[in-house]
Amino acid sequence: MKKLLSNIIIITLLFFVLDYSVFFIYKYKYNLSNGQSYIENLTKEIATDNADKKYMERVKYVFRKPVNEDKDAKSSVLTGCSNIYGWGLNEKENISGMLSKYIQNPIYNISYPGWGLNNILYLVKSGIFFELVNKEPEIIIYSWGDFHVQRGTITLSPIEMNEFFYKLNNGNIERKTPPFFISRFAILALLREKYVNYMLNNNEQYAKRQTELNKAEFIEFKHILQAKYPNAKFIILLMYNRPFYEKEYFNNFAKELEDEGYKIINIPKDIGVNIDEPQYKQDDGHPNAKYWEDVMPELARKIVEI
């Protein structure tokens, strides 16, 4: 009995050592990548209302600074993940800075590395979005990719414990809190990430279900914002040319969102700039300054014309 108890204690200690090793490896990696701070409030708090409030109150101060906010005009709002944030780029090199060369109205960049539509929807549902955007939006853009299907299901990495997930229940979006043991332990979150990635790539029914969730999130996102900004126009930006976009259920997804009033701009097809070309990528795969420089003349024209 003593030996069994001793073994249990040793295994438990080893588990915690491994768990915290994973946590701090990821923390080190994301804090130093590209010389930027990935997230200031790395935390292992369980997703609760109090944790949500503390998390979002801190994180809203690390968005990119607005451009042309002093202009007396309606604004353009850019939302999405690290691609829109401008991972590895300065304020002049990212999409906000490049777009400001072509339009003079205020530009808000409400994006963050590792985020998906679920995070942006939370900003809208919680009211934080309206605190950040001081000028009425004329255009609201969300940059979407097939990897955002994954991000609506799991955390990007084991360090990102405080996430805002949703689920579909009889057609309605409801908040979903990850199980305690997954939310609390980095090693279990990492294993879950591998499982979900496998399911998305190998189980079409699973991928369809998660795509349906993304569609519902897009519809609610637009519904809430349009109630406050009835004249705003909504754009979904596709930056990649992936086999996923050729699937029938993605085509249905895109068509239904267009029927809901979204305009979809597919950069590789509509503008002819492919982020997968080496000249447009940083070493870690994020778009570089040349990508936005080459995309922007035609993208800005399309935005203005919508």
Secondary structure, DSSP 8 states (H G I E B T S, - for coil): -HHHHHHHHHHHHHHHHHHHHHHHHHHHHHHHGGGS-S-TT-B-----HHHHHHHHHHHGGGS---BSTTSSS-EEEEEESHHHHTTT--TTTSHHHHHTTT--S-EEEEE-TT--HHHHHHHHHHTHHHHH--S-EEEEEEEE-THHHHHTTS-SSTTB----EEEEETTEEEEE---HHHHH-HHHHHHHHHHHHHHHHH-HHHHHHHHHHHHHHHHHHHHHHHHH-TT-EEEEEE----GGGGSHHHHHHHHHHHHTTEEEEEIIIII---TTSGGGB-TTS-B-HHHHHHHHHHHHHHHHH-
